Amino acid sequence: MRVSDFDFVLPPELIAQVPARERDQSRLLVLQRGTGAIAHRSFRNLLDYLRVGDVLVLNNSRVIPARLRAANAKTGGRFEVVLLEENSVNDWWALLRPGKRARVGTEMVFRDTSGNESAVRAVVIETNSEGHRRLKFSGKPDITAMLEAIGEIPLPPYIARANPRELADDKVRYQTVYAAPAGSVAAPTAGLHFTETLLSEIRARGVEVRFVTLHVGLGTFAPVKSESLAGHVMHEERYELSEETARAINEAKRAGRRVFATGTTTMRVLESVAAQHDGKLVAGGNRTRIFIYPPYRFRIVDALLTNFHLPRSTLLMLVSAFAAPGETRGREMILSAYEKAVRERYRFFSYGDAMLII
């Protein structure tokens, strides 16, 4: 299959710039895999599709304030820095703009969210083939403790903010209500629709709610540069699967009960682990590069709750695979559903509406 097979036209005004007024008041498009039937619901109607004994799995990774502002210590030239992954204390891989000015040896001084110079400094010590810079920080024992003071929420590039002061609401809304371990530089957005109240109602219906952790990287927004899917190298992300979650899902599968994955990140954890262990889940942490596209056969997940994804993206390819497991016709099903979503004026991408594929 070709990347161009996953293209579609999206009117720019349907790219959500702000979240729904209330998290669980977003819309929900429901696609029945067996028949291709589509229903237009509200997110709270998710309750109608859950049964006693189902396991709802969510990614509890917390988004860090990963976008930083810095200046060249010698020239004063400004940099935008997005932290990507921590190697060790005060040692990070980062995306810098403009990258050409960030040569090895470049020293920079960071500013706080009010624009004042902070004690945090860094020097570029390495570059890699992707153009990322490795930064060695100084000025504080551990800069992660300073991120709230010097960092901003790293909203995706398609969400526009005129100035940093507009980010105050995003600190809350670009974060799930159950976020726990810090480490993501992009939100697991399918989970943004849940409230504590809705989760309590779901548990009260006899549904098990379990968590995995996958720290989402900027690679989730990276374009697929090869023309064929087989030529694409997937970005790598760190995950953790707890003993409690692995046991709950294994028991559900043995009993014939359903597993609902909230988001493509949750899907990637569950299917990555199952692929390594002959269809079973084994607790532990690792890194995954799994690339799911048609005609993938799923081992664990029975229903997928997700948002609407970018054209030509690996996430769109994943949901296309899930719409018709083991076949290629899922692409047509998803693109047809997206066409209807555009016609019905659904809101797309991170702050947009949701889709349930069941």
SETOR-82750 format. One line per 5 residues: number of its first residue (from 1); their letters; for each residue x, y, z of C-alpha. Coordinates in Angstrom, 3 decimals. Each point is the difference from the previous one (the first is absolute). Example, Ala and Ser with C-alpha at 12.3 -4.5 7.8 and 13.67 -1.06 7.14 Angstrom:
<atoms>
1 = as = 12.300 -4.500 7.800 ~ 1.370 3.440 -0.660
</atoms>
This chain:
<atoms>
1 = mrvsd = 0.000 0.000 0.000 ~ 1.099 3.570 -0.664 ~ -0.007 2.965 2.349 ~ -2.079 1.939 -2.516 ~ -2.773 -2.581 0.463
6 = fdfvl = -0.626 1.562 3.429 ~ -0.528 3.576 -1.130 ~ -3.196 1.985 0.402 ~ -1.129 3.607 -0.244 ~ -0.675 1.786 3.284
11 = ppeli = -1.339 3.571 0.121 ~ 2.393 1.983 2.241 ~ -2.875 1.349 2.100 ~ -0.717 -3.547 1.264 ~ 3.385 -0.198 1.752
16 = aqvpa = -0.993 0.577 3.627 ~ 1.891 2.885 1.593 ~ -1.601 -0.327 3.426 ~ -1.552 -2.942 1.860 ~ -3.715 -0.498 0.530
21 = rerdq = -1.411 2.088 2.846 ~ -0.356 -3.154 2.100 ~ 2.276 -2.976 -0.613 ~ -2.759 -2.593 -0.401 ~ -2.225 2.219 -2.149
26 = srllv = 2.000 -0.563 -3.170 ~ -1.649 -1.968 -2.791 ~ 0.495 -3.713 -0.600 ~ -0.172 -1.678 -3.400 ~ -0.610 -3.734 0.420
31 = lqrgt = 1.111 -2.361 -2.772 ~ -1.224 -3.595 0.103 ~ 2.739 -2.100 -1.591 ~ -2.240 -2.884 -0.964 ~ -2.521 2.003 -1.996
36 = gaiah = 1.662 3.345 -0.651 ~ -2.975 1.716 1.665 ~ 0.653 3.440 1.481 ~ -1.754 1.729 2.906 ~ 0.464 3.581 1.161
41 = rsfrn = -0.009 0.240 3.776 ~ 1.378 2.010 2.926 ~ 3.100 -1.208 1.826 ~ -2.035 -0.791 3.102 ~ -1.879 -2.555 -2.115
46 = lldyl = 3.110 -2.152 0.264 ~ -1.805 -1.477 3.004 ~ -2.526 -1.554 -2.390 ~ 2.716 -2.078 -1.671 ~ 1.685 -1.385 3.115
51 = rvgdv = -1.028 -3.261 1.667 ~ 0.598 -1.589 3.394 ~ 3.415 -1.668 -0.057 ~ 1.505 2.171 -2.718 ~ 3.490 1.372 0.665
56 = lvlnn = 0.570 3.653 -0.906 ~ 3.722 0.753 -0.326 ~ 1.413 3.536 0.061 ~ 3.469 1.518 -0.378 ~ 0.814 1.918 3.186
61 = srvip = 3.164 1.765 -1.173 ~ 0.228 3.647 1.063 ~ 0.991 2.740 -2.452 ~ 2.995 2.022 1.167 ~ 0.477 3.747 -0.709
66 = arlra = 2.510 -0.948 -2.678 ~ 0.133 3.176 -2.127 ~ 2.708 2.354 1.262 ~ 1.307 3.417 -1.070 ~ 3.739 0.645 -0.076
71 = anakt = 2.594 2.438 -1.331 ~ 3.516 -0.575 -1.299 ~ 2.305 0.922 2.883 ~ 2.379 1.836 -2.370 ~ -2.163 1.545 -2.705
76 = ggrfe = -3.398 0.289 1.683 ~ -1.646 -1.819 -2.912 ~ -3.204 -1.690 1.062 ~ -0.842 -3.704 -0.018 ~ -3.176 -1.967 0.465
81 = vvlle = 0.858 -3.270 1.745 ~ -2.317 -3.005 0.248 ~ 1.216 -2.732 2.333 ~ -0.374 -3.452 -1.536 ~ 1.477 -2.580 2.350
86 = ensvn = 2.057 -0.061 3.183 ~ 3.188 -2.096 -0.200 ~ 0.976 0.646 3.615 ~ -0.270 2.880 2.476 ~ 0.580 3.292 -1.898
91 = dwwal = 0.775 -1.880 -3.224 ~ -2.735 0.267 -2.653 ~ -0.601 -0.440 -3.690 ~ -1.848 3.034 -1.338 ~ -1.348 1.599 -3.151
96 = lrpgk = 1.394 3.503 -0.522 ~ -1.174 2.742 -2.320 ~ 1.874 1.392 -1.828 ~ 2.067 -3.168 0.004 ~ 2.747 1.296 -2.289
101 = rarvg = 1.112 2.445 2.677 ~ 0.238 -2.719 2.663 ~ 3.366 -1.534 -0.812 ~ 1.907 -2.215 2.420 ~ 1.497 2.266 2.645
106 = temvf = -2.779 2.607 -0.162 ~ -0.884 1.222 3.492 ~ -3.425 1.373 0.796 ~ -1.794 1.723 2.866 ~ -3.645 -0.781 0.734
111 = rdtsg = -2.775 2.423 0.852 ~ -2.955 -0.589 2.298 ~ -3.613 0.268 -1.130 ~ 0.020 3.726 0.795 ~ 2.966 0.576 -2.311
116 = nesav = 2.575 0.495 2.738 ~ 3.398 -1.654 -0.081 ~ 0.178 -3.111 2.186 ~ 2.917 -1.862 1.555 ~ -0.386 -2.848 -2.472
121 = ravvi = 2.613 -0.319 -2.736 ~ 0.841 -2.700 -2.531 ~ 2.651 -0.866 -2.552 ~ -0.473 -2.023 -3.195 ~ 2.189 -3.105 0.291
126 = etnse = -1.201 -2.133 -2.915 ~ -2.271 -0.134 -3.052 ~ -1.653 -3.037 -1.609 ~ -1.163 -1.008 -3.461 ~ -3.491 1.383 0.654
131 = ghrrl = 1.383 3.463 0.717 ~ -0.689 -0.179 3.733 ~ 2.438 1.512 2.490 ~ 1.254 -1.556 3.206 ~ 0.088 2.583 2.769
136 = kfsgk = 1.972 -0.074 3.241 ~ -1.792 2.235 2.501 ~ 1.501 1.825 2.979 ~ -1.007 2.596 2.585 ~ -2.378 -2.322 1.866
141 = pdita = 0.504 -3.508 1.424 ~ -2.859 -1.313 -2.172 ~ -1.748 2.205 -2.540 ~ -3.160 -2.113 0.089 ~ -0.764 1.759 3.291
146 = mleai = 0.178 3.323 -1.880 ~ -2.210 -0.843 -2.958 ~ -3.140 1.525 1.499 ~ 1.888 3.309 0.322 ~ 1.804 0.033 -3.346
151 = geipl = -2.097 -2.244 -2.248 ~ -3.219 0.188 -1.970 ~ -2.439 -2.734 -0.993 ~ 1.221 -1.297 -3.399 ~ -3.159 0.373 -2.046
156 = ppyia = 0.125 -1.587 -3.460 ~ 0.856 2.271 -2.944 ~ -3.569 0.178 -1.307 ~ -1.261 1.714 3.191 ~ 0.744 3.732 -0.087
161 = ranpr = 0.535 2.225 3.025 ~ 0.726 3.718 -0.421 ~ 2.087 0.222 3.169 ~ 1.075 -2.210 2.938 ~ -2.638 1.500 2.328
166 = eladd = -2.673 -1.836 -1.993 ~ 1.550 -3.284 1.107 ~ -1.404 0.163 3.550 ~ -3.104 -2.020 -0.883 ~ 2.077 -2.452 -2.036
171 = kvryq = 2.002 -0.955 3.106 ~ -3.215 -1.597 1.269 ~ -1.833 -1.037 -3.141 ~ 2.963 -1.467 -1.925 ~ 0.319 -2.547 2.792
176 = tvyaa = -2.179 -2.958 0.920 ~ -1.714 0.068 3.399 ~ 1.805 -3.227 0.946 ~ 3.510 1.026 -1.163 ~ 2.689 -1.374 2.333
181 = pagsv = 3.602 -0.810 -1.058 ~ 1.549 2.975 -1.810 ~ 1.727 -0.496 -3.317 ~ -2.148 0.819 -3.056 ~ 0.623 2.938 -2.316
186 = aapta = -3.398 -0.474 -1.659 ~ -3.264 -0.971 1.665 ~ -1.668 -3.412 -0.412 ~ -2.937 1.946 -1.360 ~ -2.717 -2.670 -0.080
191 = glhft = 0.046 0.145 3.785 ~ -0.627 3.756 0.159 ~ -3.768 -0.604 -0.227 ~ -0.285 -1.830 3.321 ~ -1.032 1.620 3.274
196 = etlls = 0.350 -1.484 3.468 ~ -3.787 -0.188 0.164 ~ -0.282 -1.914 -3.266 ~ 2.733 -2.436 1.084 ~ -1.880 -0.600 3.254
201 = eirar = -3.184 -0.730 -1.945 ~ 1.896 -2.412 -2.236 ~ 1.393 -1.878 3.014 ~ -3.478 -0.076 1.568 ~ -1.229 -1.891 -3.074
206 = gvevr = 2.383 -2.851 0.696 ~ 2.710 1.059 -2.438 ~ 3.622 -0.422 1.108 ~ 2.096 3.135 -0.564 ~ 3.724 -0.696 -0.369
211 = fvtlh = 3.029 2.031 -1.011 ~ 3.133 -0.335 -2.085 ~ 2.737 2.595 -0.412 ~ 1.416 1.014 -3.356 ~ 1.939 3.260 -0.132
216 = vglgt = -1.116 1.649 -3.212 ~ 2.733 1.562 -2.121 ~ -0.106 2.640 -2.717 ~ 0.367 -2.847 -2.483 ~ -3.758 -0.417 0.280
221 = fapvk = -0.264 3.121 -2.217 ~ 2.891 -0.940 -2.303 ~ -0.955 -0.300 -3.681 ~ 0.506 -3.272 -1.828 ~ 2.719 0.871 -2.516
226 = sesla = 0.175 -3.253 -1.955 ~ -2.574 -0.636 -2.731 ~ -0.600 -3.604 1.079 ~ -1.083 -0.978 3.500 ~ 2.607 -2.765 0.097
231 = ghvmh = 2.767 2.606 -0.336 ~ -1.000 2.029 3.061 ~ 2.036 -0.266 3.205 ~ -2.283 0.529 2.987 ~ 0.996 2.281 2.864
236 = eerye = 0.890 -1.691 3.294 ~ -1.860 0.569 3.262 ~ 0.478 -1.249 3.560 ~ -2.763 -1.914 1.734 ~ -0.804 -1.749 3.271
241 = lseet = -2.584 -2.737 0.510 ~ -0.885 -0.757 3.618 ~ -0.611 -3.451 1.427 ~ -3.519 1.074 0.999 ~ -0.942 1.088 -3.514
246 = arain = 1.615 -3.007 -1.700 ~ -1.831 -2.399 2.328 ~ -3.383 1.731 -0.445 ~ 0.231 -0.085 -3.801 ~ 1.281 -3.586 -0.188
251 = eakra = -2.884 -1.135 2.205 ~ -2.489 1.929 -2.141 ~ 1.284 -1.578 -3.207 ~ -0.184 -3.498 1.493 ~ -3.589 0.651 1.069
256 = grrvf = -1.020 1.435 -3.374 ~ -0.501 3.500 1.377 ~ 0.826 3.084 -2.065 ~ 2.964 2.354 0.234 ~ -0.512 3.660 -0.922
261 = atgtt = 3.187 1.932 -0.825 ~ -0.154 3.742 0.562 ~ 2.233 1.494 -2.651 ~ 2.574 -1.211 -2.464 ~ 2.703 0.243 2.686
266 = tmrvl = -1.817 -2.515 2.208 ~ -0.516 -2.201 -3.049 ~ 3.720 0.082 -0.793 ~ 0.925 -1.151 3.518 ~ -2.448 -2.896 0.094
271 = esvaa = 0.668 -1.276 -3.500 ~ 3.787 0.437 0.369 ~ 0.125 -2.124 3.121 ~ -2.391 -2.618 -1.386 ~ 2.088 -0.317 -3.161
276 = qhdgk = 3.053 -0.806 2.125 ~ -1.738 -2.594 2.183 ~ -2.191 -2.043 -2.348 ~ -3.178 1.945 0.684 ~ 0.418 0.300 3.781
281 = lvagg = 0.845 3.070 2.035 ~ 3.069 -0.065 2.232 ~ 0.652 2.890 2.380 ~ 3.096 2.136 -0.457 ~ 1.479 2.998 -1.740
286 = nrtri = 1.609 0.328 -3.398 ~ 0.028 2.088 -3.168 ~ -2.183 -0.527 -3.036 ~ 0.285 0.832 -3.691 ~ -3.091 -1.972 -0.993
291 = fiypp = -1.551 1.288 -3.222 ~ -3.581 -1.200 -0.413 ~ -1.570 0.294 -3.430 ~ -2.314 -2.144 -2.168 ~ -0.256 -2.999 -0.053
296 = yrfri = 1.153 -0.334 3.638 ~ -1.597 -2.694 2.199 ~ -0.691 1.180 3.544 ~ 0.646 -2.257 2.976 ~ -1.438 1.919 2.957
301 = vdall = -2.212 2.994 -0.794 ~ -3.714 -0.428 -0.824 ~ -1.073 3.662 -0.163 ~ 1.935 3.217 -0.573 ~ -0.864 3.442 1.269
306 = tnfhl = 1.966 2.649 -1.872 ~ -0.021 3.519 -1.422 ~ 0.005 1.028 -3.677 ~ 3.509 -0.099 -1.430 ~ 2.127 1.866 -2.506
311 = prstl = 0.019 -1.001 -3.672 ~ 2.820 -2.385 -0.998 ~ 0.901 -0.620 3.660 ~ 1.010 -3.271 1.657 ~ -2.944 0.471 2.380
316 = lmlvs = -2.470 0.056 -2.891 ~ 1.637 -3.177 -1.298 ~ -0.412 -1.671 3.398 ~ -3.722 0.763 0.252 ~ -0.446 -1.165 -3.598
321 = afaap = 1.547 -3.333 0.958 ~ -2.305 -0.298 2.992 ~ -3.137 0.707 -2.046 ~ 0.520 -3.287 -1.888 ~ 2.599 -2.200 1.741
326 = getrg = 1.961 -2.244 -2.338 ~ -1.356 1.789 -3.082 ~ 0.708 3.160 -1.983 ~ -3.568 1.269 -0.364 ~ 0.218 1.846 3.326
331 = remil = 1.594 2.906 -1.826 ~ -3.146 0.556 -2.053 ~ -2.188 -0.365 3.113 ~ 1.975 2.612 1.940 ~ 0.295 2.477 -2.862
336 = sayek = -3.745 -0.325 -0.589 ~ -0.636 0.630 3.705 ~ 2.324 3.014 -0.095 ~ -1.853 1.349 -3.026 ~ -3.242 -0.207 1.973
341 = avrer = 1.697 1.624 3.007 ~ 1.085 2.919 -2.178 ~ -3.510 0.329 -1.397 ~ -1.435 -0.026 3.544 ~ 2.580 2.596 1.124
346 = yrffs = 1.783 -2.115 2.583 ~ 3.046 1.626 1.551 ~ 3.334 -1.634 -0.840 ~ 3.335 -0.804 1.653 ~ 1.198 0.422 3.605
351 = ygdam = -2.761 2.264 1.358 ~ -2.619 -1.425 -2.317 ~ -2.787 -2.556 0.267 ~ 0.296 -3.756 0.549 ~ -0.647 -3.184 -1.936
356 = lii = -0.874 -3.453 1.308 ~ 0.820 -2.957 -2.260 ~ -1.734 -3.095 1.317
</atoms>
